[in-house]
C-alpha cells in the first residue's frame, strides 16, 4: 500500500491550486468532519482527514460546469494525485463525492466523504447568518430548518445531504449535530469562532 502523503504536503498542494479562502475553509471543514468520523468508526483519522482536505483542491481550476463524469473536477484532480502516488482508496472516495461521476461509493470512507461534503457547506452558511457568525451558536435543528428554504445557500444540494445520511445509515439530525461538533473543534481555523464579547468595552 502506498505511503500516505503528509498533511503538510496535502495542504501545500491545496494552497497551490486554490486561491479562494472560502473554498480552502470548506476543505478544512470537511477534513475535520472526516477525522471525527474516522475516530468514531475506529478508522485512521490521518487517512480519512487527507481525503477531506484534498477532495476539492482542483475545483477552482477545473470547475466542471458541465458536470462531465470523466474530465475537470474531480477527475482532473484525481489524475494529478494519482501521478503523485496517492492511495487508490482516497482517490475512489474523491471520485465518489461527486455523484455525476457515477463512481460507486463502496467504502465507508467514500460514503462518509459524500455525507459530510455538502452538509458542511450548509452548516457554514447557517453560521454566517448568525449575528455572531459562530458555529458554536449553530444547532442541527436550525440547519435542517434552513435546508427547507430553497432560497438559502442555493449551491448546496439538498438531495446529496439527505442521500449521504441514508447511505451512511445515520439519522440526519444526529449526523448534522456530529458534523457541527467536528467543525466547532476547528472553528477558529474556519473563521467561525465568532467575535469574543468584551465586557470592559464602554456601553455609552
Secondary structure, 3 states (H helix, E strand, C coil): CCCCCCHHHHHHHHHHHCCCHHHHHHHHHHHHHHHHHHHHHCCCHHHHHHHHHHCCCCCCCCCCCCCCCCCCCCHHHHHHHHHCCCCHHHHHHHHHCCHHHCCCCCCHHHHHHHHHHHHHHHHHHHHHCCCCCEHHHCCHHHHHHHHCCCCCCCCCCHHHHHHHHHHHCCCHHHHHHHHHHHHHCCHHHHCCECCCCCCCCCCC
